[in-house]
């Protein structure tokens, strides 16, 4: 008598040729994970597998998988199908009809789950109550009634919102770009990102309202644009559904043209730093993030397609919990210089319409922390929520730099706590630098001599061993 097997079932197969084993003469299995398979009435078949996740045949009757635990399967004439999912190190067993030919279950691949319309229609999207039970960081109210008219007709969502797993995109059909992507990150979850699939259009809205590969291939002499993520695959690739969330970031609706890959270095490390340094409640490392291009009516036109205006700046708003309450802060960065150097826009910034001069301070690839109210005024978006305090930035703008060393950072942090100039820092400054340093400390910033102009390295990002001179709640 065959009893149901209490095994974990995989949700999908990896993005490689399907791994299947047809097993005969098997009745029971030790559920510890892997198996010793006894062969009897029919042959044992298995498909090609990845070189780093090989199912190996040891002798005539043994098959072992990388989980390294071993179980025994005894023979008594019952036919089963066995599917191995390398991603989860788990099994799926189906019991076919007696004397019927083997039936192979078709399981969805990760791409099918991430991009198929029927699966996208089931996505619930960004969670406004993600930080805690009492918070309501509503994304829908960010757009005015006027801007909501530019949202697309979305199959399955009468509000025009494109929901994915843990992320929602509010899309501007007139600009073929997102207003922003809203997403949730739990810093307590481990990284679990998958590979990099090709970008896809979203089948729930009109294809012609979205950018696609032909737009990015208009120039043949250079690769003029990166397809730049708003919510990145690395940000979303966390936790149990991390691979699915990471794949779904590869929709054109969650992207925009960037003259150079901007989602690196300090910009890439902002969420990690907020989680480790600002989300001071040990039991809660959950943050809400809004990332998008700053869409201005007088953005410069793209020389290869003058119907398309290229945004100069990108922004990020992070909402995070602390022991003092929930706070928000905003960041901006530019890709302007590269646009000009590669002749991608019709006019250099100096010739843009009057009023753009206020952005002269936002230098190429530098990251700046700004007041949320400044971002609201410039975008027409509303990043204001009841109970959420906005971090106030001294002088309205602060260039984010890396602190040179952990030792100096700790000393500077101690200085910031009581707004004094401690003896420990006296020998690190020249006499003429001390007055400016003290002013920086009083503002909650690390003094300039302790900062570095270098970007964050991949190693620093991976090890999370870096400090940034971000203004945080005091």
C-alpha positions as CSV (number, residue, x, y, z in Angstrom):
1,X,0.0,0.0,0.0
2,X,1.5,3.3,-1.0
3,X,1.3,6.1,1.6
4,X,1.5,9.8,0.7
5,X,5.0,11.1,1.1
6,X,5.4,14.2,3.3
7,X,8.0,15.9,1.1
8,X,8.5,19.6,0.3
9,X,7.2,20.2,-3.3
10,X,9.1,22.6,-5.5
11,X,7.1,25.5,-7.0
12,X,9.0,25.6,-10.2
13,X,11.9,24.0,-12.1
14,X,15.2,25.8,-12.6
15,X,16.0,27.6,-15.9
16,X,17.8,24.6,-17.4
17,X,16.6,21.4,-19.2
18,X,13.9,19.7,-17.1
19,X,15.4,17.2,-14.6
20,X,13.2,14.1,-14.4
21,X,13.7,10.6,-13.2
22,X,11.2,7.8,-14.0
23,X,11.5,5.2,-11.2
24,X,9.9,1.8,-11.1
25,X,9.4,-0.7,-8.4
26,X,9.5,1.8,-5.5
27,X,7.0,2.0,-2.6
28,X,8.5,4.1,0.2
29,X,11.1,6.7,0.8
30,X,13.0,8.1,3.8
31,X,12.1,11.8,3.7
32,X,15.6,13.0,4.8
33,X,16.2,14.4,1.3
34,X,18.2,12.2,-1.1
35,X,17.8,8.7,-2.1
36,X,19.3,5.3,-2.7
37,X,17.2,4.0,-5.6
38,X,16.7,0.3,-6.2
39,X,16.0,-0.6,-9.8
40,X,13.8,-3.4,-10.9
41,X,11.1,-3.7,-13.6
42,X,12.2,-0.8,-15.8
43,X,15.1,1.3,-16.5
44,X,16.0,4.5,-14.6
45,X,16.1,7.6,-16.8
46,X,17.4,11.0,-15.9
47,X,17.9,14.2,-18.0
48,X,20.9,16.4,-18.3
49,X,21.6,18.5,-15.3
50,X,23.8,21.5,-14.5
51,X,27.4,20.7,-13.9
52,X,27.3,22.1,-10.4
53,X,24.2,20.2,-9.4
54,X,24.8,16.8,-10.9
55,X,22.8,13.7,-10.2
56,X,25.4,11.1,-10.3
57,X,25.0,7.3,-10.8
58,X,27.1,5.4,-8.3
59,X,27.3,1.8,-9.6
60,X,24.2,0.1,-11.0
61,X,21.5,1.1,-8.5
62,X,22.5,4.3,-6.6
63,X,21.6,7.9,-7.4
64,X,22.8,10.7,-5.2
65,X,22.0,14.4,-5.2
66,X,23.9,17.3,-3.7
67,X,21.9,17.5,-0.4
68,X,24.3,14.9,0.8
69,X,21.8,13.2,3.1
70,X,20.8,9.7,2.1
71,X,17.6,7.8,2.3
72,X,16.6,4.3,1.1
73,X,13.9,3.4,-1.3
74,X,12.6,-0.2,-1.2
75,X,11.1,-2.0,-4.2
76,X,7.6,-3.6,-4.3
77,X,6.3,-3.0,-7.7
78,X,4.7,0.5,-7.4
79,X,5.5,3.0,-10.1
80,X,6.3,6.5,-9.2
81,X,7.6,9.6,-11.0
82,X,10.4,11.6,-9.4
83,X,11.3,15.2,-10.3
84,X,14.4,16.8,-8.8
85,X,14.5,20.5,-8.4
86,X,18.1,21.7,-7.9
87,X,16.9,25.1,-6.8
88,X,15.2,23.8,-3.7
89,X,16.9,20.3,-3.3
90,X,13.4,18.9,-3.1
91,X,11.3,16.1,-4.7
92,X,7.9,15.6,-6.3
93,X,6.3,12.2,-6.5
94,X,3.2,11.3,-8.5
95,X,1.6,7.9,-8.5
96,X,0.5,6.9,-12.0
97,X,-2.4,4.6,-12.8
98,X,-1.6,0.8,-12.5
99,X,-0.3,-0.6,-15.8
100,X,-0.5,2.8,-17.5
101,X,2.4,4.4,-19.3
102,X,4.5,6.9,-17.3
103,X,3.0,10.4,-17.0
104,X,5.4,13.3,-16.7
105,X,4.0,16.3,-14.8
106,X,4.7,19.6,-16.5
107,X,6.0,22.1,-14.0
108,X,6.4,25.8,-14.6
109,X,9.9,27.2,-15.0
110,X,10.9,30.3,-13.1
111,X,10.5,32.4,-16.2
112,X,7.0,31.1,-16.7
113,X,6.1,32.0,-13.1
114,X,7.7,35.5,-13.4
115,X,6.4,36.6,-16.8
116,X,3.3,34.6,-17.8
117,X,0.2,36.8,-17.8
118,X,-1.9,34.2,-15.8
119,X,0.7,34.3,-13.0
120,X,1.2,38.1,-13.1
121,X,-2.6,38.5,-12.7
122,X,-2.3,36.8,-9.3
123,X,0.4,39.1,-7.9
124,X,-0.7,41.3,-5.0
125,X,2.2,43.8,-5.3
126,X,3.6,46.3,-2.8
127,X,2.4,46.1,0.8
128,X,1.6,49.5,2.4
129,X,1.5,47.9,5.9
130,X,4.8,46.1,5.5
131,X,6.8,48.0,8.2
132,X,4.4,47.1,11.0
133,X,0.8,46.6,11.7
134,X,0.1,50.2,12.4
135,X,1.9,51.7,9.4
136,X,0.2,52.7,6.1
137,X,2.8,53.8,3.6
138,X,0.2,54.2,0.8
139,X,1.7,54.2,-2.7
140,X,-1.5,55.1,-4.5
141,X,-1.9,58.5,-2.8
142,X,1.6,59.5,-4.1
143,X,0.0,60.4,-7.4
144,X,-2.4,63.3,-7.9
145,X,-5.7,62.8,-9.7
146,X,-4.2,64.5,-12.7
147,X,-1.2,62.2,-12.8
148,X,-3.4,59.1,-12.3
149,X,-5.0,59.8,-15.7
150,X,-1.7,58.9,-17.3
151,X,-1.7,55.4,-15.8
152,X,-2.3,52.5,-18.3
153,X,-5.3,50.3,-18.7
154,X,-4.1,47.2,-16.9
155,X,-5.8,43.9,-17.3
156,X,-6.9,42.6,-13.8
157,X,-6.4,46.0,-12.1
158,X,-9.0,48.8,-12.5
159,X,-6.7,51.3,-10.9
160,X,-4.0,51.0,-13.5
161,X,-1.4,49.6,-11.2
162,X,1.1,46.9,-12.3
163,X,1.4,44.5,-9.3
164,X,4.3,42.1,-9.1
165,X,5.6,40.0,-6.2
166,X,6.5,42.5,-3.4
167,X,6.5,45.4,-5.9
168,X,4.1,47.7,-7.7
169,X,4.9,49.9,-10.7
170,X,3.0,53.1,-11.3
171,X,3.6,53.7,-15.0
172,X,3.4,56.9,-17.1
173,X,2.0,56.0,-20.5
174,X,2.8,59.4,-22.0
175,X,6.5,59.1,-21.1
176,X,6.7,55.3,-21.5
177,X,8.5,55.3,-18.2
178,X,7.5,54.5,-14.6
179,X,6.5,57.3,-12.3
180,X,8.1,55.0,-9.7
181,X,8.4,51.5,-8.5
182,X,7.2,50.9,-4.9
183,X,8.7,47.8,-3.2
184,X,9.3,46.2,0.2
185,X,12.6,44.9,1.5
186,X,13.1,42.9,4.7
187,X,16.7,43.3,5.8
188,X,16.5,40.1,7.9
189,X,16.0,38.0,4.9
190,X,19.0,36.4,3.2
191,X,20.0,37.2,-0.4
192,X,18.4,34.7,-2.8
193,X,18.7,36.3,-6.2
194,X,18.6,34.2,-9.4
195,X,20.3,34.7,-12.8
196,X,19.5,37.5,-15.2
197,X,16.7,36.8,-17.7
198,X,16.0,39.0,-20.7
199,X,13.8,42.0,-20.1
200,X,10.1,41.5,-21.2
201,X,7.2,43.7,-21.8
202,X,4.3,43.3,-19.5
203,X,1.4,41.5,-21.2
204,X,-1.3,43.1,-19.0
205,X,-1.0,46.5,-20.8
206,X,-0.5,47.6,-24.4
207,X,2.9,46.8,-25.7
208,X,3.2,50.0,-27.7
209,X,3.0,52.0,-24.5
210,X,6.2,50.4,-23.2
211,X,9.8,50.7,-24.3
212,X,11.3,47.6,-25.9
213,X,14.5,46.3,-27.4
214,X,14.1,48.2,-30.7
215,X,14.3,51.5,-28.7
216,X,17.6,50.5,-27.1
217,X,19.1,49.5,-30.4
218,X,18.6,52.7,-32.4
219,X,22.3,53.5,-32.3
220,X,24.5,50.9,-33.9
221,X,27.9,52.5,-33.2
222,X,27.7,52.4,-29.4
223,X,25.6,50.8,-26.7
224,X,24.0,54.1,-25.8
225,X,21.8,53.1,-22.9
226,X,21.7,50.5,-20.2
227,X,18.2,49.2,-19.4
228,X,18.2,50.6,-15.9
229,X,16.2,48.9,-13.1
230,X,14.2,51.0,-10.8
231,X,13.7,48.2,-8.2
232,X,16.8,46.2,-8.9
233,X,17.0,42.4,-9.0
234,X,19.6,42.5,-6.1
235,X,17.2,44.5,-3.9
236,X,14.3,42.2,-4.5
237,X,16.2,38.9,-4.5
238,X,15.7,38.2,-0.8
239,X,13.9,35.5,1.2
240,X,11.8,32.5,0.2
241,X,10.4,34.1,-3.0
242,X,13.6,36.0,-3.8
243,X,14.3,34.4,-7.1
244,X,10.8,35.0,-8.3
245,X,10.9,38.6,-7.2
246,X,14.3,39.2,-8.8
247,X,13.1,37.8,-12.1
248,X,10.0,40.0,-12.1
249,X,12.2,43.1,-11.9
250,X,13.2,42.4,-15.5
251,X,10.0,44.0,-17.0
252,X,10.5,47.0,-19.1
253,X,7.8,48.7,-17.0
254,X,10.3,48.7,-14.1
255,X,13.1,50.3,-16.0
256,X,14.3,53.3,-17.9
257,X,17.2,54.3,-20.2
258,X,20.4,55.1,-18.4
259,X,23.5,56.4,-20.1
260,X,25.7,54.4,-17.9
261,X,25.0,51.7,-15.3
262,X,24.0,53.8,-12.3
263,X,22.8,51.0,-10.0
264,X,26.2,50.4,-8.5
265,X,28.4,51.7,-5.8
266,X,26.9,54.1,-3.3
267,X,23.5,54.2,-5.0
268,X,23.3,50.4,-4.8
269,X,24.3,50.5,-1.1
270,X,21.7,52.9,0.1
271,X,19.0,50.4,1.1
272,X,21.6,48.1,2.8
273,X,23.0,51.1,4.7
274,X,19.6,52.3,5.9
275,X,18.7,48.8,7.0
276,X,22.0,48.3,9.0
277,X,22.4,51.8,10.4
278,X,19.0,53.5,10.5
279,X,16.5,50.7,11.1
280,X,17.5,50.5,14.7
281,X,14.7,48.2,15.9
282,X,16.5,44.8,16.1
283,X,13.3,42.9,15.5
284,X,12.2,45.0,12.5
285,X,14.5,45.6,9.5
286,X,11.6,46.2,7.1
287,X,11.7,49.2,4.8
288,X,9.5,50.6,2.0
289,X,11.3,52.0,-1.1
290,X,10.2,54.2,-4.0
291,X,12.5,54.5,-6.9
292,X,12.0,56.3,-10.2
293,X,13.1,58.8,-12.8
294,X,12.5,62.5,-12.2
295,X,10.1,63.3,-15.1
296,X,10.2,66.9,-16.1
297,X,8.2,68.4,-19.1
298,X,11.4,70.1,-20.4
299,X,13.6,67.0,-20.2
300,X,15.9,66.9,-23.2
301,X,14.9,65.0,-26.3
302,X,16.7,61.9,-27.5
303,X,18.4,62.6,-30.8
304,X,17.5,59.2,-32.3
305,X,13.9,59.5,-31.4
306,X,12.8,63.1,-30.7
307,X,9.4,62.0,-29.5
308,X,11.1,60.6,-26.4
309,X,12.4,62.8,-23.6
310,X,15.2,61.4,-21.4
311,X,15.1,62.1,-17.7
312,X,18.3,63.6,-16.3
313,X,17.9,62.6,-12.6
314,X,16.7,59.5,-10.7
315,X,15.4,59.5,-7.2
316,X,14.9,57.1,-4.3
317,X,12.7,57.6,-1.2
318,X,13.3,55.2,1.7
319,X,10.8,54.8,4.6
320,X,12.3,53.0,7.6
321,X,11.5,52.3,11.3
322,X,13.6,53.4,14.2
323,X,13.2,53.4,18.0
324,X,12.0,57.0,17.7
325,X,9.4,56.3,15.1
326,X,9.1,55.9,11.3
327,X,11.2,58.2,9.1
328,X,11.6,59.0,5.4
329,X,14.5,60.4,3.5
330,X,15.2,61.0,-0.2
331,X,18.2,60.6,-2.6
332,X,19.0,61.7,-6.1
333,X,21.6,61.1,-8.8
334,X,22.3,62.2,-12.4
335,X,23.5,60.6,-15.6
336,X,23.7,64.0,-17.4
337,X,27.4,64.1,-18.2
338,X,27.4,60.8,-20.2
339,X,24.3,61.9,-22.1
340,X,26.2,65.0,-23.4
341,X,29.5,63.2,-24.0
342,X,27.7,60.6,-26.2
343,X,25.6,63.1,-28.0
344,X,22.4,61.5,-26.9
345,X,20.4,64.6,-26.1
346,X,19.5,67.5,-28.3
347,X,21.0,70.3,-26.2
348,X,23.6,70.4,-23.5
349,X,22.3,71.2,-20.0
350,X,23.5,74.8,-20.2
351,X,21.1,75.4,-23.1
352,X,18.1,73.8,-21.5
353,X,15.1,76.0,-20.7
354,X,15.4,78.4,-17.8
355,X,14.7,76.8,-14.5
356,X,16.9,73.7,-14.9
357,X,19.8,75.6,-13.3
358,X,18.9,74.4,-9.8
359,X,20.0,70.9,-10.8
360,X,23.6,72.1,-11.6
361,X,24.7,70.9,-8.2
362,X,23.7,67.3,-8.9
363,X,26.9,66.1,-10.5
364,X,27.2,63.1,-12.7
365,X,27.1,59.7,-10.8
366,X,27.3,61.4,-7.5
367,X,24.6,60.6,-4.9
368,X,22.9,63.4,-3.0
369,X,20.6,63.3,0.0
370,X,17.8,65.9,-0.2
371,X,14.8,66.9,1.7
372,X,11.7,64.9,0.8
373,X,9.8,68.2,0.4
374,X,12.3,69.3,-2.3
375,X,11.7,66.1,-4.2
376,X,7.9,66.5,-3.9
377,X,8.1,70.0,-5.3
378,X,10.1,68.9,-8.3
379,X,8.2,65.8,-9.2
380,X,4.6,66.6,-8.3
381,X,4.6,63.4,-6.3
382,X,3.5,63.3,-2.7
383,X,5.8,61.3,-0.3
384,X,3.9,62.3,2.8
385,X,2.2,59.8,5.2
386,X,0.6,60.2,8.6
387,X,3.0,59.4,11.4
388,X,6.1,59.4,9.1
389,X,8.7,62.0,10.0
390,X,10.9,63.5,7.2
391,X,14.6,63.6,7.9
392,X,15.7,67.2,7.6
393,X,18.8,67.8,5.6
394,X,21.0,70.8,6.6
395,X,21.3,73.3,3.8
396,X,18.9,71.2,1.8
397,X,21.4,69.0,0.0
398,X,24.2,66.6,1.1
399,X,26.5,64.7,-1.2
400,X,26.8,61.1,0.1
401,X,30.4,60.0,0.5
402,X,32.1,57.0,1.9
403,X,33.7,57.4,5.3
404,X,37.3,56.5,5.0
405,X,37.6,53.8,7.7
406,X,35.4,52.1,10.2
407,X,37.6,53.4,13.0
408,X,37.1,57.0,12.0
409,X,33.4,56.4,11.4
410,X,32.9,55.2,14.9
411,X,34.8,58.2,16.3
412,X,32.8,60.5,14.1
413,X,29.5,58.8,15.2
414,X,30.4,59.4,18.9
415,X,31.1,63.1,18.0
416,X,27.8,63.4,16.3
417,X,25.9,62.0,19.3
418,X,26.7,65.0,21.5
419,X,27.5,67.5,18.8
420,X,31.0,68.2,20.3
421,X,34.5,68.0,18.9
422,X,36.1,65.1,20.9
423,X,39.8,64.9,21.8
424,X,40.0,61.7,19.8
425,X,39.6,63.6,16.6
426,X,41.9,66.6,17.4
427,X,44.9,65.1,15.7
428,X,43.1,64.2,12.5
429,X,42.5,67.8,11.4
430,X,44.7,70.7,10.5
431,X,44.0,73.9,12.5
432,X,42.1,75.6,9.7
433,X,39.8,72.6,9.2
434,X,38.5,72.3,12.8
435,X,35.9,75.1,12.6
436,X,34.3,73.5,9.5
437,X,34.5,70.1,11.0
438,X,32.7,71.2,14.2
439,X,29.9,72.7,12.0
440,X,29.6,69.4,10.2
441,X,29.3,67.4,13.4
442,X,26.6,69.8,14.7
443,X,24.6,69.1,11.5
444,X,24.8,65.4,12.0
445,X,27.4,64.9,9.3
446,X,30.9,63.4,9.3
447,X,33.6,66.1,8.7
448,X,35.0,66.3,5.2
449,X,38.6,65.2,6.1
450,X,37.2,61.8,7.2
451,X,35.4,61.2,3.9
452,X,36.6,59.6,0.7
453,X,35.7,60.5,-2.9
454,X,36.0,56.8,-3.9
455,X,32.9,54.8,-4.8
456,X,31.9,51.7,-2.9
457,X,33.5,48.6,-4.2
458,X,31.7,45.3,-5.0
459,X,33.6,43.7,-2.1
460,X,32.4,46.4,0.3
461,X,28.8,46.0,-0.9
462,X,28.9,42.2,-0.5
463,X,30.4,42.3,3.0
464,X,28.3,45.3,4.0
465,X,31.4,46.8,5.6
466,X,31.0,50.4,4.8
467,X,29.9,53.7,6.3
468,X,28.2,56.6,4.6
469,X,27.8,60.2,5.7
470,X,24.0,60.1,5.5
471,X,22.0,62.3,7.7
472,X,19.9,60.0,10.0
473,X,17.4,60.7,12.7
474,X,19.1,62.0,15.9
